[in-house]
Every structure is written in structure tokens, then in C-alpha cells.
Amino acid sequence: MGRAEHTRAALQSAALDLCERQGYDATTVEQIAATAGVTQMTFFRHFPTKAAVLMEDPYDPFIGELVAAQPADLPALDRACGGVAAAWALLPAPDRDDTWRRVRLVAGSTTLRAHMWENTEQTQHVVAQALTRAGASAYEAQVAAGACMGALMAALLEWGRRDDVGLDTLVTGALAQVSPRLGAATQVAP
């Protein structure tokens, strides 16, 4: 791991630890930087906002490519969910502990859920663009992308609230509920 990657990891770890202890809203960038042993300027070289240190999502271009690669004869909703499911299957499994801790923080914070919706809206835009390029109307693409992203968000937030079911089970089950073509929805107890 290079110096930049080490610094990013230290900032992410410090932010996660501090936010778990004292809450997201009570944690400052100054505290995160000091705990990681860097300056606030260094923090902002790596992350544009306090929320970004917890909410990084570099996968949008990849998801867009896989949505665009879905068979054109499928309805837009099936292409959107199929592309997201394909991306989910191909991406490296997230570190369960850190990812769960982050999602649990988001699930418990109104402020972070708002930031998560902003990130999700960006992904939704990428998915809708891929569908539009493949022939879907702009409205159809937005509805399909929104339904797919809503299912994904619901799965992530549910996982953050519980520890008795795996993220893969929740994500594949949520996508299958929205797009039955993906298979029978996995039944998860409330």
C-alpha cells in the first residue's frame, strides 16, 4: 500500500471509529484528521466532504457498462436490475466488518442517509443514461433506474439494522422483488 492509500485508509478508519463513538454530527473533520495524524488540508486532498470519507462509491461507470450490456429486448426495469445484479456479483466482496459498520452508521443517521441518497441518485443517473442509450425513453429509464436503486438502498439499510442476514441475500432478494426475471425473491424474515 502506497502512502496515499495508507493515508486514505487511516482517515476512513478514524472517521468510522469517531462517528461510532460520538455520532456523525458530533464528529468534526478536525478530529478525524488529528486522529489519523494528518492535517485538515490533507483530509480535503483525499475527501471533498466529511460524508465522503464514509460514503465512497467508485463503481458507477462499471454499473453503467453492465446495465448497457443487458439484452436490448428486455424491459428497461429488467435491464437495470440485471445490470446492477451482474455488477454486484462481479465486484469484490466488501470487507464485512468495515462495510457493515459504515452502513449501520448510515442507517442510524438522518444526515448520512441524505448523503447516501445523493450518491444513489448519481448511480441512478448513470443507470438511466445506459438505458436511454439502449433505446428506452428518458421517463422509462428514470422509473426503471429509480426502482432498482430504491431496492438496493432498502437492502443496504436493512442490512445496517440487523446482523442475522447477509448483504448478498438482501441485495439479490430486493432486486428479484423488483425484477422477477432475476429469480424468486429470497425470503427474509422481518
Contacts in CASP RR format, 6 or more apart in sequence:
PFRMAT RR
TARGET T0000
AUTHOR 0000-0000-0000
METHOD contacts of the structure
MODEL  1
MGRAEHTRAALQSAALDLCERQGYDATTVEQIAATAGVTQMTFFRHFPTK
AAVLMEDPYDPFIGELVAAQPADLPALDRACGGVAAAWALLPAPDRDDTW
RRVRLVAGSTTLRAHMWENTEQTQHVVAQALTRAGASAYEAQVAAGACMG
ALMAALLEWGRRDDVGLDTLVTGALAQVSPRLGAATQVAP
1 9 0 8 1.000
4 46 0 8 1.000
7 36 0 8 1.000
7 38 0 8 1.000
7 42 0 8 1.000
7 46 0 8 1.000
8 46 0 8 1.000
8 47 0 8 1.000
10 36 0 8 1.000
10 37 0 8 1.000
10 38 0 8 1.000
11 32 0 8 1.000
11 33 0 8 1.000
11 36 0 8 1.000
11 38 0 8 1.000
11 43 0 8 1.000
11 46 0 8 1.000
11 47 0 8 1.000
11 53 0 8 1.000
12 53 0 8 1.000
12 54 0 8 1.000
12 56 0 8 1.000
12 98 0 8 1.000
13 36 0 8 1.000
13 98 0 8 1.000
14 32 0 8 1.000
14 33 0 8 1.000
14 35 0 8 1.000
14 36 0 8 1.000
15 27 0 8 1.000
15 32 0 8 1.000
15 50 0 8 1.000
15 53 0 8 1.000
15 54 0 8 1.000
16 54 0 8 1.000
16 98 0 8 1.000
16 101 0 8 1.000
16 102 0 8 1.000
16 105 0 8 1.000
17 35 0 8 1.000
18 27 0 8 1.000
18 31 0 8 1.000
18 32 0 8 1.000
18 35 0 8 1.000
19 27 0 8 1.000
19 54 0 8 1.000
19 105 0 8 1.000
20 101 0 8 1.000
20 105 0 8 1.000
23 105 0 8 1.000
23 109 0 8 1.000
24 50 0 8 1.000
24 54 0 8 1.000
24 105 0 8 1.000
24 109 0 8 1.000
24 111 0 8 1.000
24 112 0 8 1.000
25 109 0 8 1.000
25 111 0 8 1.000
27 50 0 8 1.000
28 50 0 8 1.000
29 40 0 8 1.000
29 43 0 8 1.000
29 44 0 8 1.000
29 50 0 8 1.000
30 40 0 8 1.000
32 43 0 8 1.000
32 50 0 8 1.000
32 53 0 8 1.000
33 39 0 8 1.000
33 40 0 8 1.000
33 42 0 8 1.000
33 43 0 8 1.000
36 43 0 8 1.000
43 53 0 8 1.000
46 53 0 8 1.000
47 53 0 8 1.000
47 56 0 8 1.000
51 111 0 8 1.000
51 112 0 8 1.000
51 115 0 8 1.000
54 102 0 8 1.000
54 105 0 8 1.000
54 106 0 8 1.000
54 112 0 8 1.000
55 102 0 8 1.000
55 106 0 8 1.000
55 112 0 8 1.000
55 115 0 8 1.000
55 116 0 8 1.000
55 119 0 8 1.000
57 119 0 8 1.000
57 122 0 8 1.000
57 123 0 8 1.000
59 87 0 8 1.000
59 91 0 8 1.000
59 123 0 8 1.000
60 122 0 8 1.000
60 123 0 8 1.000
60 126 0 8 1.000
61 126 0 8 1.000
62 87 0 8 1.000
62 90 0 8 1.000
62 91 0 8 1.000
63 83 0 8 1.000
63 84 0 8 1.000
63 87 0 8 1.000
63 123 0 8 1.000
63 126 0 8 1.000
63 127 0 8 1.000
64 83 0 8 1.000
64 87 0 8 1.000
64 126 0 8 1.000
64 127 0 8 1.000
64 129 0 8 1.000
64 130 0 8 1.000
65 130 0 8 1.000
66 82 0 8 1.000
66 83 0 8 1.000
66 84 0 8 1.000
66 86 0 8 1.000
66 87 0 8 1.000
66 90 0 8 1.000
67 79 0 8 1.000
67 80 0 8 1.000
67 82 0 8 1.000
67 83 0 8 1.000
67 84 0 8 1.000
67 126 0 8 1.000
67 127 0 8 1.000
67 130 0 8 1.000
67 131 0 8 1.000
68 130 0 8 1.000
68 133 0 8 1.000
68 134 0 8 1.000
69 83 0 8 1.000
69 86 0 8 1.000
70 78 0 8 1.000
70 79 0 8 1.000
70 82 0 8 1.000
70 83 0 8 1.000
70 86 0 8 1.000
70 134 0 8 1.000
71 79 0 8 1.000
72 79 0 8 1.000
72 134 0 8 1.000
72 135 0 8 1.000
74 181 0 8 1.000
75 144 0 8 1.000
76 131 0 8 1.000
76 136 0 8 1.000
76 140 0 8 1.000
76 141 0 8 1.000
76 143 0 8 1.000
76 144 0 8 1.000
77 143 0 8 1.000
77 144 0 8 1.000
77 147 0 8 1.000
77 148 0 8 1.000
77 178 0 8 1.000
77 179 0 8 1.000
78 179 0 8 1.000
78 181 0 8 1.000
78 182 0 8 1.000
79 131 0 8 1.000
79 134 0 8 1.000
79 136 0 8 1.000
79 144 0 8 1.000
80 127 0 8 1.000
80 131 0 8 1.000
80 141 0 8 1.000
80 144 0 8 1.000
80 145 0 8 1.000
80 146 0 8 1.000
80 147 0 8 1.000
80 148 0 8 1.000
80 179 0 8 1.000
81 144 0 8 1.000
81 147 0 8 1.000
81 148 0 8 1.000
81 151 0 8 1.000
81 175 0 8 1.000
81 178 0 8 1.000
81 179 0 8 1.000
81 181 0 8 1.000
81 182 0 8 1.000
82 175 0 8 1.000
82 179 0 8 1.000
82 181 0 8 1.000
82 182 0 8 1.000
84 127 0 8 1.000
84 148 0 8 1.000
84 149 0 8 1.000
84 152 0 8 1.000
84 175 0 8 1.000
85 171 0 8 1.000
85 172 0 8 1.000
85 175 0 8 1.000
85 182 0 8 1.000
88 168 0 8 1.000
88 171 0 8 1.000
88 172 0 8 1.000
88 175 0 8 1.000
94 167 0 8 1.000
96 167 0 8 1.000
99 167 0 8 1.000
100 159 0 8 1.000
100 160 0 8 1.000
100 163 0 8 1.000
100 167 0 8 1.000
103 156 0 8 1.000
103 157 0 8 1.000
103 159 0 8 1.000
103 160 0 8 1.000
104 160 0 8 1.000
104 161 0 8 1.000
105 112 0 8 1.000
106 112 0 8 1.000
106 113 0 8 1.000
106 115 0 8 1.000
106 116 0 8 1.000
106 156 0 8 1.000
106 157 0 8 1.000
106 160 0 8 1.000
107 113 0 8 1.000
107 157 0 8 1.000
107 160 0 8 1.000
107 161 0 8 1.000
113 157 0 8 1.000
116 153 0 8 1.000
116 156 0 8 1.000
117 153 0 8 1.000
120 149 0 8 1.000
120 150 0 8 1.000
120 152 0 8 1.000
120 153 0 8 1.000
121 149 0 8 1.000
123 149 0 8 1.000
124 142 0 8 1.000
124 145 0 8 1.000
124 146 0 8 1.000
124 148 0 8 1.000
124 149 0 8 1.000
125 145 0 8 1.000
127 141 0 8 1.000
127 144 0 8 1.000
127 145 0 8 1.000
127 146 0 8 1.000
127 148 0 8 1.000
127 149 0 8 1.000
128 138 0 8 1.000
128 141 0 8 1.000
128 142 0 8 1.000
128 144 0 8 1.000
128 145 0 8 1.000
128 146 0 8 1.000
129 141 0 8 1.000
131 140 0 8 1.000
131 141 0 8 1.000
131 144 0 8 1.000
131 145 0 8 1.000
132 138 0 8 1.000
132 141 0 8 1.000
136 144 0 8 1.000
147 178 0 8 1.000
148 175 0 8 1.000
148 178 0 8 1.000
148 179 0 8 1.000
151 174 0 8 1.000
151 175 0 8 1.000
151 177 0 8 1.000
151 178 0 8 1.000
152 171 0 8 1.000
152 174 0 8 1.000
152 175 0 8 1.000
154 174 0 8 1.000
155 167 0 8 1.000
155 170 0 8 1.000
155 171 0 8 1.000
155 173 0 8 1.000
155 174 0 8 1.000
155 175 0 8 1.000
156 167 0 8 1.000
156 170 0 8 1.000
156 171 0 8 1.000
158 165 0 8 1.000
158 170 0 8 1.000
158 188 0 8 1.000
159 165 0 8 1.000
159 166 0 8 1.000
159 167 0 8 1.000
159 170 0 8 1.000
165 188 0 8 1.000
165 189 0 8 1.000
169 186 0 8 1.000
169 188 0 8 1.000
170 186 0 8 1.000
170 188 0 8 1.000
172 182 0 8 1.000
172 186 0 8 1.000
173 185 0 8 1.000
173 186 0 8 1.000
173 188 0 8 1.000
174 185 0 8 1.000
175 182 0 8 1.000
176 182 0 8 1.000
176 183 0 8 1.000
176 184 0 8 1.000
176 185 0 8 1.000
176 186 0 8 1.000
177 185 0 8 1.000
END
